[in-house]
Amino acid sequence: MPRHGPTRERRRQARRGAAAVLALALFAAGCAGEMPGAARRRAAAAIAASGRLAPLALDTGAACRPPLAAWARNGPGETLTVYIEGDGAAYRDRLTPSDDPTPADPLALRLAGLDPGPKVACLARPGQYLPPEALAGLDPALWTTARYAPRALACLDAALDAAKSALGAGRLRLVGYSGGGALAVLLAAGRTDVVALVTVAANLDTEAWTALHRVAPLAASRNPAEAAAAVAAIPQVHYAGSDDRNTPPWLCRRFLARMPETTAARCLVIEGADHRHGLAEAWPGIVTGPPPDAATSRP
């Protein structure tokens, strides 16, 4: 797989900026005596603001109640780039679902803030960034065994429609981090308005992924690998960290192996990155640089 990496100075700048925003937000929340969930919501608000992303209210109707948390920057253009957040704090331990799946470090939100595009949004996942009273009525399966199930997909699908309407977009470019990448593939397979697909550290074959980690299969969820052929014609790039033991680069190779040889889909390695570290540092160079050569991208 081809290797991709930012300049050393860009990585330093991105690392310092992201760490400072997250640390200040968490410190302020902690000083205010807030519970961890509230602290994480405040941290996300600070990260969004630093990336010029404002809260976005989405009218998703009965398909998604309560509506997903979202942030956006609405500039000119027909194409809306939508980042989809990872699985977050899905479990307290290997067997116990979390009471609040809000991520401590919302990486997709950080990547969205680093994207210089004029029309950018970030979608949270079901259950994330909600107050305790709203979480109490939700089924934890939405962020555990059924995190990629049809009902979760229907919620995100409605959120994409609502974001397009609210921001005046006609086309979508989907970018998903980790489990958000799995959802980006599954969503793209069922839509006709997706013009580009990008995943970052994504579990693109959930059957192989659960086997790797020796955990129970996600029986209630769909496997994005089974949608590979359906998205083969969409221009797409899948990034994996060279040191990522959670979603190693070979998962992407398995995903591409299900596509026709003529596809332009690409797997690219971010040198020195793992599942959480090094991705945001590399992102400014990735989103502003020229597209990689598709001819060298097949595994």
FENLINKA-V760639 format. One record per residue. N is the residue number from 1. RES is the residue in one letter. OMEGA is omega in whole degrees, -180 to 180 (NA if undefined). Layout:
n=N res=RES omega=OMEGA
n=N res=RES omega=OMEGA
This chain:
n=1 res=M omega=179
n=2 res=P omega=-178
n=3 res=R omega=-179
n=4 res=H omega=179
n=5 res=G omega=180
n=6 res=P omega=172
n=7 res=T omega=-177
n=8 res=R omega=-178
n=9 res=E omega=178
n=10 res=R omega=180
n=11 res=R omega=178
n=12 res=R omega=-178
n=13 res=Q omega=-179
n=14 res=A omega=-180
n=15 res=R omega=-179
n=16 res=R omega=-178
n=17 res=G omega=-179
n=18 res=A omega=-179
n=19 res=A omega=-178
n=20 res=A omega=-179
n=21 res=V omega=-178
n=22 res=L omega=-178
n=23 res=A omega=-179
n=24 res=L omega=-179
n=25 res=A omega=180
n=26 res=L omega=179
n=27 res=F omega=-179
n=28 res=A omega=180
n=29 res=A omega=-179
n=30 res=G omega=180
n=31 res=C omega=-180
n=32 res=A omega=177
n=33 res=G omega=-176
n=34 res=E omega=174
n=35 res=M omega=-177
n=36 res=P omega=-180
n=37 res=G omega=178
n=38 res=A omega=178
n=39 res=A omega=180
n=40 res=R omega=177
n=41 res=R omega=178
n=42 res=R omega=178
n=43 res=A omega=179
n=44 res=A omega=179
n=45 res=A omega=179
n=46 res=A omega=179
n=47 res=I omega=179
n=48 res=A omega=-179
n=49 res=A omega=-180
n=50 res=S omega=178
n=51 res=G omega=180
n=52 res=R omega=177
n=53 res=L omega=-178
n=54 res=A omega=176
n=55 res=P omega=-178
n=56 res=L omega=177
n=57 res=A omega=-176
n=58 res=L omega=177
n=59 res=D omega=-177
n=60 res=T omega=176
n=61 res=G omega=-176
n=62 res=A omega=-177
n=63 res=A omega=-175
n=64 res=C omega=179
n=65 res=R omega=-7
n=66 res=P omega=-179
n=67 res=P omega=179
n=68 res=L omega=170
n=69 res=A omega=-178
n=70 res=A omega=177
n=71 res=W omega=-178
n=72 res=A omega=171
n=73 res=R omega=-172
n=74 res=N omega=176
n=75 res=G omega=-178
n=76 res=P omega=175
n=77 res=G omega=-179
n=78 res=E omega=-175
n=79 res=T omega=178
n=80 res=L omega=175
n=81 res=T omega=-177
n=82 res=V omega=174
n=83 res=Y omega=180
n=84 res=I omega=-174
n=85 res=E omega=178
n=86 res=G omega=-175
n=87 res=D omega=179
n=88 res=G omega=-179
n=89 res=A omega=-174
n=90 res=A omega=-177
n=91 res=Y omega=171
n=92 res=R omega=173
n=93 res=D omega=-174
n=94 res=R omega=-176
n=95 res=L omega=-172
n=96 res=T omega=177
n=97 res=P omega=177
n=98 res=S omega=173
n=99 res=D omega=-177
n=100 res=D omega=-177
n=101 res=P omega=-180
n=102 res=T omega=-179
n=103 res=P omega=175
n=104 res=A omega=179
n=105 res=D omega=-176
n=106 res=P omega=-171
n=107 res=L omega=178
n=108 res=A omega=177
n=109 res=L omega=177
n=110 res=R omega=179
n=111 res=L omega=178
n=112 res=A omega=179
n=113 res=G omega=178
n=114 res=L omega=180
n=115 res=D omega=-177
n=116 res=P omega=-178
n=117 res=G omega=-176
n=118 res=P omega=-175
n=119 res=K omega=-173
n=120 res=V omega=176
n=121 res=A omega=174
n=122 res=C omega=179
n=123 res=L omega=170
n=124 res=A omega=178
n=125 res=R omega=179
n=126 res=P omega=179
n=127 res=G omega=-177
n=128 res=Q omega=175
n=129 res=Y omega=179
n=130 res=L omega=174
n=131 res=P omega=-176
n=132 res=P omega=-178
n=133 res=E omega=177
n=134 res=A omega=179
n=135 res=L omega=-176
n=136 res=A omega=-178
n=137 res=G omega=-176
n=138 res=L omega=177
n=139 res=D omega=179
n=140 res=P omega=177
n=141 res=A omega=180
n=142 res=L omega=176
n=143 res=W omega=177
n=144 res=T omega=-173
n=145 res=T omega=-178
n=146 res=A omega=-175
n=147 res=R omega=177
n=148 res=Y omega=-179
n=149 res=A omega=180
n=150 res=P omega=-179
n=151 res=R omega=175
n=152 res=A omega=178
n=153 res=L omega=180
n=154 res=A omega=178
n=155 res=C omega=-180
n=156 res=L omega=178
n=157 res=D omega=178
n=158 res=A omega=179
n=159 res=A omega=177
n=160 res=L omega=178
n=161 res=D omega=-179
n=162 res=A omega=179
n=163 res=A omega=177
n=164 res=K omega=-179
n=165 res=S omega=-177
n=166 res=A omega=-174
n=167 res=L omega=176
n=168 res=G omega=-179
n=169 res=A omega=177
n=170 res=G omega=-178
n=171 res=R omega=-178
n=172 res=L omega=167
n=173 res=R omega=-176
n=174 res=L omega=178
n=175 res=V omega=-178
n=176 res=G omega=176
n=177 res=Y omega=176
n=178 res=S omega=179
n=179 res=G omega=174
n=180 res=G omega=175
n=181 res=G omega=175
n=182 res=A omega=179
n=183 res=L omega=179
n=184 res=A omega=178
n=185 res=V omega=-177
n=186 res=L omega=178
n=187 res=L omega=-180
n=188 res=A omega=-179
n=189 res=A omega=-177
n=190 res=G omega=-178
n=191 res=R omega=179
n=192 res=T omega=-175
n=193 res=D omega=-179
n=194 res=V omega=-176
n=195 res=V omega=178
n=196 res=A omega=-176
n=197 res=L omega=180
n=198 res=V omega=172
n=199 res=T omega=-179
n=200 res=V omega=179
n=201 res=A omega=-173
n=202 res=A omega=174
n=203 res=N omega=-171
n=204 res=L omega=173
n=205 res=D omega=-173
n=206 res=T omega=176
n=207 res=E omega=178
n=208 res=A omega=-178
n=209 res=W omega=178
n=210 res=T omega=177
n=211 res=A omega=178
n=212 res=L omega=-176
n=213 res=H omega=177
n=214 res=R omega=175
n=215 res=V omega=-178
n=216 res=A omega=177
n=217 res=P omega=178
n=218 res=L omega=-170
n=219 res=A omega=-178
n=220 res=A omega=-176
n=221 res=S omega=174
n=222 res=R omega=179
n=223 res=N omega=-180
n=224 res=P omega=179
n=225 res=A omega=-180
n=226 res=E omega=177
n=227 res=A omega=-175
n=228 res=A omega=-179
n=229 res=A omega=-178
n=230 res=A omega=-179
n=231 res=V omega=-173
n=232 res=A omega=-177
n=233 res=A omega=-180
n=234 res=I omega=174
n=235 res=P omega=-174
n=236 res=Q omega=175
n=237 res=V omega=179
n=238 res=H omega=-178
n=239 res=Y omega=177
n=240 res=A omega=177
n=241 res=G omega=-179
n=242 res=S omega=-177
n=243 res=D omega=-177
n=244 res=D omega=178
n=245 res=R omega=177
n=246 res=N omega=177
n=247 res=T omega=-175
n=248 res=P omega=-176
n=249 res=P omega=-178
n=250 res=W omega=175
n=251 res=L omega=178
n=252 res=C omega=179
n=253 res=R omega=177
n=254 res=R omega=180
n=255 res=F omega=-180
n=256 res=L omega=180
n=257 res=A omega=179
n=258 res=R omega=-177
n=259 res=M omega=174
n=260 res=P omega=180
n=261 res=E omega=-177
n=262 res=T omega=-178
n=263 res=T omega=177
n=264 res=A omega=179
n=265 res=A omega=-175
n=266 res=R omega=169
n=267 res=C omega=-180
n=268 res=L omega=-179
n=269 res=V omega=173
n=270 res=I omega=-174
n=271 res=E omega=176
n=272 res=G omega=-178
n=273 res=A omega=170
n=274 res=D omega=-174
n=275 res=H omega=-178
n=276 res=R omega=-173
n=277 res=H omega=177
n=278 res=G omega=-178
n=279 res=L omega=178
n=280 res=A omega=179
n=281 res=E omega=-179
n=282 res=A omega=-168
n=283 res=W omega=180
n=284 res=P omega=178
n=285 res=G omega=-180
n=286 res=I omega=-174
n=287 res=V omega=179
n=288 res=T omega=-178
n=289 res=G omega=178
n=290 res=P omega=178
n=291 res=P omega=178
n=292 res=P omega=180
n=293 res=D omega=-178
n=294 res=A omega=-177
n=295 res=A omega=-178
n=296 res=T omega=-169
n=297 res=S omega=-179
n=298 res=R omega=180
n=299 res=P omega=NA
